Each structure stands twice: as C-alpha cells, then as structure tokens.
Amino acid sequence: MSAPADISTVWEALARDGGRIVYLVLDGAGGLRDGASGKTALEMARTPNFDRVVRDSACGLLELVGPGIMPGSGPGHLALFGYDPLRFRLGRGVLSALGIDFDLREGDVAARINFASVDSESRVTDRRAGRISSETNRRLCDRLRNAVQLDFDGEWFLETVAEHRAVLVLRGPNLGGEVRDTDPQTTGVPPLEPEAQTDAAQPTAELVRAFIGQARDALADEASANAILLRGFQRHAPIPSLQARFGLKGLCIAQYPMYRGLSRLLGLDVVAPPESLDAAFGLLADNFGDAHDFYFLHVKGTDKHGEDGDFHGKVAVIEAVDRLLPGLLDLQPDVLVVTADHSTPAVMAAHSWHPVPVMIRAAGARADGIGHFDEYACRGGLGQRPGLHLMGLALAHAGRLNKFGA
C-alpha cells in the first residue's frame, strides 16, 4: 500500500484540536530471529505489560521509507512524525548539532563525526574506536581545534556529542552540503574520499579533505581513536514544525543528541536529557499536562545493543521498558503508539530494511486481540503500510482530524 505524495498536506488541512498522543519509540527494536533461540528480541522478551496493552490495540507493520530501503534514524523518525523522508532530507550532522544546543545558523554545513580506529594500512578496524568515553572525545576535540588550520573566508567548529560521536560545522559563504560520506559503514576498508556531489559543494569538499588530512596527522599517536569518519553532510535550512502542520504542541524526552536535535528542528520542546530509562519515564509523568498534546519518548538501548550484536542486551532493554509501562498507562493518554524507527537485528549488528511492528491503543482503535508485541504477531487490522501513515492514524484516533469532503 502506498501513500499519495501529498497525504500529509491533507492532514494539515484537516487538523484540529483534540486528545493527547504519546509516541513510545523503541529505537531499532525490530529484528530477525536469533540462531540460538529461534526468536527475535521482541519475541524473546518477557513483556506482560506490553502483552496486556497489545490485546486492546490496533496492530500492524510499518515500512519506514520504502521496500528494501534501510532507514537511518533521521528518515525513520521523520516518517513516524508525518514527514515524507524522500521529500524532507535531513543530514545527521544538522541533527547532532541541534541536539547539543549548538547555535546552528541557516546556511551552516554540518557533518557527524565518528572517532574511529584504523590499522597501518589505513583500513578501518573499528568505526566507533571502542566507544571511547565522552571525556576522551572532549580531549580529542581540543587537540584537533589546536592542530587544524582551515584557510577559508569563514569559521569552523568542532564539538563533542557523546562517546565516539562529534560534529563538525562549517560557516561561511559559498558552501554546499552535497558531500559524500567518508564513513564506509564497514570495516576492513579505508575511509572514502569526501567527494562533492554538486558544483556548489566543491568548496565544502575541499575544506573537509584538508580537515581530514590534518586530523589524521594530529591523531596518529592515539591508541584507538586515530582516525575520523564523517557522514550526514547537510546545509541547514528550517522546515515547518509539527505545530504549524498538524497543530501539535510537542515535547521530546530523549537522551541522545540526534533525536533531541530532530525534535528541535520540528519545533518540539526538549527537556534535559534523562540519565536513565526510569528518569525518562519520570520526566514524561512530570511534564504530562495541558502545556503539550504530543509526547515523544525515545528509547535508545534497543538500537545500541542491536548494533553491537548483543541479542540478550537488546532483550533486557525491552523488558526494562515493559516494567516501566504501567506508569505511562496511569497518565491515560488518549492515544498511545508503540513502535520503532527501523529494525536493528542483532544477528546483523546493523540497521536493516525489515518492517517494524506498531500498536495503537485508543478508545476508537479496533483491537486485534493479539497476544504479544513483536514482528510476527503484529499482523493485525492495520496491515503493512508506509511509516508515513502513522501520524494520520494517530491524529485520527486522537480526534484531531476533521471530516474530508462533503
């Protein structure tokens, strides 16, 4: 089933006030069956509270971007929020910069950096440098700021995000964001060259090439983080907010900067990052009220363990979320949506193209009576549909859409 290209503009025209919506997004929760257990992480997890909710929910599967397309977290979340990811393209750098409260300005070009490990032949051995600490990251950023000199009519900024992640921002005239990622997304091969994809991006590519070369020299004696990989280049430009499009006053509760940055870009209020899952659910309870009618609660651990190939760690995060679910239910949101932004099977240790399960619990939902929340059980009345459809369904179940036509 495909959505008309302008379906979200129809929701904009029909939007009205209504009930409160909670999105609980288990990042990367979708998966594949593990060889030892014969189950996915969602199937394996003991989730009595999810099981209770899913029985009263409308269920289905979401294909976040399109058939066979492996979504990044940015495109996956855009689809969930009602923004066609093929129309609204967001670079990871812009989201990371906004997520750490950097004063990103229109026209700035930003790119996400991974500190990484390479061998003596410049082949990538670890794309995350062993997940170095944020403290080490700050030391490395200081080192690069002192070592790198870029000759152009502008400014550049290098900021720590968290662990192995940092962000590079270039500010100046005649900069384009269409530059190829240098992260090869695998090990055993050298980093890619930052090639300009358009004539307008050629000055940016030249600056990035100079930055990488000087950074390589400055990091040469580091034990693990002796290289950098860049991806998600983009020139920053505003996009319409959730409130402007659908009348939603949103609140984001997320620990990781990228999701906080995406939320800021879409006009959501963003609370201080929670230090734990318990704290995240507590922040939702503390802030649930008349000031907002859309709540985005993001859980990162499912994706992190999936990317690390840690099947049982992923199961443990799902079970931890399940234990906290009763407190969320006590808030009595008009609509509760539980889903993921993409699949991250631990057996692949990477994002994948596989559809993710979704359940919508609301007074007007046609309950499918499904017994467990997972990729195989959630084949209910919602069917398999584009991720872009989710926002329209959430708005409708919250009574936030007027009738279409006479």
PLY file of the C-alpha trace (Angstrom):
ply
format ascii 1.0
element vertex 406
property float x
property float y
property float z
element edge 405
property int vertex1
property int vertex2
end_header
0.00 0.00 0.00
1.49 3.34 -0.99
0.52 6.78 0.24
-0.35 9.62 -2.14
2.57 12.02 -2.33
0.52 14.79 -0.72
-1.29 12.78 2.01
0.39 14.73 4.82
-0.86 18.01 3.32
-4.39 16.61 3.63
-3.84 16.05 7.35
-2.58 19.63 7.60
-5.81 20.92 6.06
-7.98 18.74 8.32
-6.08 19.25 11.60
-7.98 20.43 14.67
-7.61 20.32 18.46
-8.12 17.01 20.17
-6.63 14.45 22.51
-3.12 13.83 23.75
-0.80 11.47 21.86
2.21 9.60 23.27
4.79 8.08 20.92
6.95 5.45 22.66
9.69 4.73 20.12
11.95 1.75 20.83
14.82 2.65 18.52
15.82 -0.24 16.28
13.52 -2.67 18.13
12.66 -4.67 15.01
14.87 -7.64 14.31
15.40 -11.12 12.95
15.28 -14.45 14.73
18.41 -15.39 16.64
20.10 -18.65 15.67
20.30 -19.94 19.23
16.81 -19.06 20.47
14.90 -19.08 17.19
13.24 -15.83 18.26
13.59 -12.11 17.70
14.47 -9.92 20.68
10.84 -8.77 20.89
9.60 -12.37 20.76
12.13 -13.46 23.38
11.39 -10.64 25.84
9.05 -11.29 28.76
6.65 -8.36 28.44
3.46 -8.88 30.47
2.54 -5.19 30.32
3.05 -4.87 26.58
1.06 -8.08 26.18
-1.82 -6.55 28.12
-1.77 -3.37 26.02
-1.37 -5.05 22.64
-4.53 -7.12 23.14
-6.51 -3.86 23.23
-4.67 -2.22 20.34
-4.84 -1.95 16.58
-1.68 -3.60 15.24
0.35 -3.84 12.08
3.75 -3.35 10.48
5.39 -0.16 9.19
7.76 0.08 6.24
9.53 3.28 7.21
10.86 4.58 3.88
10.18 2.07 1.12
10.70 -1.51 0.00
14.26 -2.66 0.59
15.40 0.75 1.85
17.48 0.60 5.03
16.48 3.71 7.04
18.79 5.84 9.07
17.36 7.07 12.35
16.62 10.50 10.89
14.49 9.29 7.96
12.82 6.70 10.17
11.71 9.27 12.71
10.67 11.76 10.04
8.28 9.16 8.63
6.83 8.45 12.08
6.23 12.18 12.58
4.38 12.57 9.26
7.23 13.97 7.13
7.91 12.11 3.90
11.62 11.19 4.26
12.03 11.27 0.49
10.90 14.90 0.49
12.39 16.15 3.77
16.01 15.03 3.81
17.96 15.65 6.98
21.67 15.15 7.48
22.95 13.54 10.65
25.28 16.49 11.20
22.47 19.05 11.43
20.55 16.84 13.86
23.63 16.26 16.01
24.47 19.98 16.16
20.93 20.94 17.16
20.87 18.10 19.67
23.75 19.57 21.69
22.25 23.08 21.62
24.85 24.36 19.17
23.91 27.74 17.69
23.40 26.35 14.20
22.50 29.03 11.68
20.79 28.88 8.34
23.40 28.13 5.69
25.81 26.32 8.04
27.07 22.95 6.79
27.26 20.25 9.45
28.54 16.66 9.46
28.53 13.94 12.07
31.98 12.63 13.07
32.87 9.21 14.42
36.24 8.86 16.07
37.41 5.53 14.67
40.33 3.09 14.61
42.40 2.31 11.52
45.35 -0.05 11.02
48.76 0.66 9.49
47.23 0.35 6.01
44.55 2.94 6.88
41.83 0.27 6.89
39.00 0.80 9.35
39.14 -1.72 12.20
36.52 -0.15 14.48
34.05 2.51 13.32
33.49 3.63 16.93
37.03 3.42 18.36
35.80 1.06 21.07
33.06 3.51 22.05
35.52 5.86 23.73
34.27 7.93 26.65
32.85 11.42 26.23
35.77 12.69 28.31
38.25 11.23 25.81
36.17 12.70 23.00
36.45 16.20 24.51
40.22 15.80 24.80
40.46 14.77 21.15
38.29 17.67 20.02
40.53 20.08 21.93
43.55 18.53 20.27
42.07 18.93 16.79
40.98 22.52 17.39
44.60 23.38 18.24
46.13 21.38 15.37
43.88 22.06 12.38
44.05 25.24 10.31
41.47 25.77 7.56
42.11 28.53 5.03
38.75 29.99 4.01
36.60 33.06 4.50
34.60 31.67 7.39
34.63 29.77 10.67
34.66 26.13 11.65
33.56 24.45 14.85
34.19 21.02 16.33
32.04 19.88 19.24
31.71 16.71 21.30
28.35 14.96 21.06
28.80 11.83 23.20
31.11 8.82 23.39
32.72 8.41 19.93
30.43 10.96 18.24
31.28 14.59 17.45
30.04 17.20 14.98
31.86 19.45 12.51
30.23 22.73 11.46
31.46 24.95 8.62
30.14 28.52 8.44
30.86 30.80 5.54
29.86 31.85 2.02
29.54 29.52 -0.97
29.24 26.27 0.99
27.08 23.40 -0.22
26.09 20.33 1.74
26.11 17.70 -1.02
29.28 15.87 0.01
29.73 12.09 0.03
30.15 10.42 3.42
33.66 9.22 4.25
32.31 6.51 6.58
32.33 3.25 4.58
29.84 1.73 7.06
32.02 -1.38 7.34
35.47 -2.47 8.48
38.46 -3.80 6.58
38.45 -1.00 4.01
39.86 2.56 4.02
37.63 5.61 4.61
36.03 7.05 1.50
37.02 10.36 -0.05
34.72 13.37 0.64
33.64 13.91 -2.95
31.39 16.83 -3.90
28.09 15.68 -5.40
27.34 19.11 -6.92
29.43 22.06 -8.11
28.10 24.12 -5.18
29.55 21.62 -2.72
33.08 21.63 -4.18
34.42 24.26 -1.72
33.00 22.24 1.17
34.60 19.02 -0.07
37.99 20.74 -0.33
37.72 22.05 3.23
36.70 18.64 4.53
39.60 17.00 2.70
42.01 19.42 4.38
40.38 18.84 7.76
40.68 15.05 7.43
44.32 15.19 6.41
45.32 17.41 9.33
43.20 15.39 11.74
44.90 12.18 10.61
48.31 13.65 11.42
47.14 15.01 14.79
45.62 11.68 15.87
48.36 9.39 14.57
49.72 8.52 18.02
46.34 7.76 19.60
45.92 4.16 20.74
42.42 3.65 19.38
40.83 6.88 18.12
43.43 7.51 15.41
41.03 8.48 12.62
37.76 10.22 11.89
34.81 9.21 9.73
32.28 11.79 8.55
28.70 11.33 7.38
25.41 13.13 7.11
26.61 16.36 5.49
23.88 18.96 5.10
23.39 22.69 4.70
20.99 23.80 7.39
17.58 25.16 6.38
14.41 25.31 8.54
11.44 23.01 7.91
7.80 23.50 9.02
7.06 22.50 12.60
4.64 19.88 13.90
2.54 22.65 15.36
2.39 24.55 12.07
1.50 21.42 10.13
-0.74 19.41 12.47
-1.46 21.70 15.41
0.60 19.58 17.81
2.44 21.18 20.74
5.16 18.62 21.25
7.58 17.58 23.98
10.67 15.41 23.44
12.20 13.16 26.09
15.38 11.67 24.67
18.87 11.02 25.94
20.79 11.03 22.67
21.53 14.36 20.96
20.43 13.37 17.45
16.83 12.75 18.49
16.80 15.91 20.55
18.09 17.79 17.50
15.40 16.35 15.26
12.78 17.33 17.82
14.07 20.91 17.96
14.03 21.09 14.18
10.35 20.07 14.24
9.53 22.64 16.93
9.13 20.32 19.92
10.12 21.47 23.38
13.05 19.41 24.67
13.64 18.63 28.34
17.06 17.96 29.84
18.40 14.55 28.78
17.38 11.80 31.21
20.17 9.80 32.79
18.26 6.51 32.75
15.14 4.80 31.49
13.48 5.33 34.84
14.28 9.03 34.67
12.87 9.25 31.13
9.52 7.79 32.15
9.55 10.02 35.25
10.05 13.10 33.06
7.06 12.08 30.98
4.92 11.84 34.09
6.23 15.16 35.45
5.53 17.02 32.21
2.27 15.41 31.17
-0.43 18.07 31.16
-2.06 20.97 29.37
1.15 22.52 28.04
1.59 19.80 25.40
-0.56 17.39 23.44
2.15 15.31 21.72
4.85 13.45 23.65
7.83 11.70 22.10
9.62 9.28 24.46
12.70 7.79 22.84
14.49 4.60 23.98
17.99 4.18 22.52
19.21 0.99 24.21
17.42 -1.38 21.85
19.29 0.05 18.88
22.62 0.29 20.67
22.62 -3.37 21.67
21.40 -4.37 18.22
24.30 -2.55 16.55
26.71 -4.22 18.98
25.32 -7.66 18.08
24.18 -8.08 21.70
20.92 -10.03 21.39
20.40 -10.56 25.12
21.24 -6.95 25.91
18.53 -5.88 23.50
16.07 -8.27 25.15
16.94 -6.81 28.56
16.18 -3.25 27.42
12.77 -4.30 26.07
11.97 -5.98 29.38
13.10 -2.89 31.30
10.75 -0.70 29.25
7.93 -3.16 29.90
8.42 -2.82 33.67
8.01 0.95 33.37
4.94 0.83 31.14
2.31 0.86 33.94
3.41 4.35 34.99
2.86 5.59 31.43
-0.57 3.95 31.29
-1.52 5.69 34.54
-1.27 9.00 32.65
-4.16 7.84 30.45
-3.07 9.35 27.13
-5.85 9.44 24.56
-3.57 7.67 22.10
-0.55 5.50 22.87
1.63 4.50 19.93
4.43 1.96 20.41
6.74 1.29 17.50
10.32 1.62 16.20
12.09 3.87 13.71
13.77 0.94 11.95
14.94 -2.62 12.58
18.40 -3.33 14.01
18.74 -7.12 14.09
21.47 -8.23 16.49
22.34 -11.01 14.03
23.26 -8.30 11.51
24.68 -5.79 14.03
23.33 -3.04 11.78
20.16 -1.31 10.62
18.03 -3.29 8.19
15.12 -2.77 5.79
12.68 -5.05 7.62
9.30 -3.58 8.63
8.73 -2.78 12.31
5.73 -3.63 14.49
3.31 -0.93 15.61
0.40 -0.83 18.01
-2.09 1.99 18.57
-4.07 1.96 21.80
-7.01 4.39 21.84
-10.72 4.42 22.57
-11.52 4.23 18.86
-8.92 1.60 17.95
-10.14 -1.70 16.50
-8.43 -4.09 18.88
-6.92 -7.09 17.13
-6.66 -9.25 20.25
-3.00 -10.04 19.54
-1.17 -11.67 22.44
2.40 -10.38 22.10
4.09 -7.28 20.67
6.58 -8.46 18.06
7.31 -8.53 14.34
5.48 -11.79 13.66
2.45 -11.42 15.94
1.54 -7.85 14.93
-0.18 -8.76 11.69
-3.49 -7.15 12.56
-6.01 -4.82 11.02
-3.51 -2.06 10.24
-1.75 -4.39 7.82
1.66 -3.47 6.46
1.77 0.17 5.44
4.19 3.08 4.90
5.58 4.62 8.07
4.29 7.97 6.83
0.73 6.75 7.52
1.30 6.58 11.27
0.84 10.28 12.03
-2.50 10.38 10.20
-3.70 7.35 12.17
-2.52 8.88 15.46
-4.26 12.18 14.70
-7.48 10.40 13.74
-7.54 8.23 16.86
-6.99 11.39 18.95
-9.98 13.08 17.28
-7.67 15.65 15.72
-8.84 15.45 12.08
-11.99 16.98 10.60
-14.07 15.13 8.01
-12.72 15.15 4.47
-15.14 16.38 1.85
-18.90 16.90 1.93
0 1
1 2
2 3
3 4
4 5
5 6
6 7
7 8
8 9
9 10
10 11
11 12
12 13
13 14
14 15
15 16
16 17
17 18
18 19
19 20
20 21
21 22
22 23
23 24
24 25
25 26
26 27
27 28
28 29
29 30
30 31
31 32
32 33
33 34
34 35
35 36
36 37
37 38
38 39
39 40
40 41
41 42
42 43
43 44
44 45
45 46
46 47
47 48
48 49
49 50
50 51
51 52
52 53
53 54
54 55
55 56
56 57
57 58
58 59
59 60
60 61
61 62
62 63
63 64
64 65
65 66
66 67
67 68
68 69
69 70
70 71
71 72
72 73
73 74
74 75
75 76
76 77
77 78
78 79
79 80
80 81
81 82
82 83
83 84
84 85
85 86
86 87
87 88
88 89
89 90
90 91
91 92
92 93
93 94
94 95
95 96
96 97
97 98
98 99
99 100
100 101
101 102
102 103
103 104
104 105
105 106
106 107
107 108
108 109
109 110
110 111
111 112
112 113
113 114
114 115
115 116
116 117
117 118
118 119
119 120
120 121
121 122
122 123
123 124
124 125
125 126
126 127
127 128
128 129
129 130
130 131
131 132
132 133
133 134
134 135
135 136
136 137
137 138
138 139
139 140
140 141
141 142
142 143
143 144
144 145
145 146
146 147
147 148
148 149
149 150
150 151
151 152
152 153
153 154
154 155
155 156
156 157
157 158
158 159
159 160
160 161
161 162
162 163
163 164
164 165
165 166
166 167
167 168
168 169
169 170
170 171
171 172
172 173
173 174
174 175
175 176
176 177
177 178
178 179
179 180
180 181
181 182
182 183
183 184
184 185
185 186
186 187
187 188
188 189
189 190
190 191
191 192
192 193
193 194
194 195
195 196
196 197
197 198
198 199
199 200
200 201
201 202
202 203
203 204
204 205
205 206
206 207
207 208
208 209
209 210
210 211
211 212
212 213
213 214
214 215
215 216
216 217
217 218
218 219
219 220
220 221
221 222
222 223
223 224
224 225
225 226
226 227
227 228
228 229
229 230
230 231
231 232
232 233
233 234
234 235
235 236
236 237
237 238
238 239
239 240
240 241
241 242
242 243
243 244
244 245
245 246
246 247
247 248
248 249
249 250
250 251
251 252
252 253
253 254
254 255
255 256
256 257
257 258
258 259
259 260
260 261
261 262
262 263
263 264
264 265
265 266
266 267
267 268
268 269
269 270
270 271
271 272
272 273
273 274
274 275
275 276
276 277
277 278
278 279
279 280
280 281
281 282
282 283
283 284
284 285
285 286
286 287
287 288
288 289
289 290
290 291
291 292
292 293
293 294
294 295
295 296
296 297
297 298
298 299
299 300
300 301
301 302
302 303
303 304
304 305
305 306
306 307
307 308
308 309
309 310
310 311
311 312
312 313
313 314
314 315
315 316
316 317
317 318
318 319
319 320
320 321
321 322
322 323
323 324
324 325
325 326
326 327
327 328
328 329
329 330
330 331
331 332
332 333
333 334
334 335
335 336
336 337
337 338
338 339
339 340
340 341
341 342
342 343
343 344
344 345
345 346
346 347
347 348
348 349
349 350
350 351
351 352
352 353
353 354
354 355
355 356
356 357
357 358
358 359
359 360
360 361
361 362
362 363
363 364
364 365
365 366
366 367
367 368
368 369
369 370
370 371
371 372
372 373
373 374
374 375
375 376
376 377
377 378
378 379
379 380
380 381
381 382
382 383
383 384
384 385
385 386
386 387
387 388
388 389
389 390
390 391
391 392
392 393
393 394
394 395
395 396
396 397
397 398
398 399
399 400
400 401
401 402
402 403
403 404
404 405
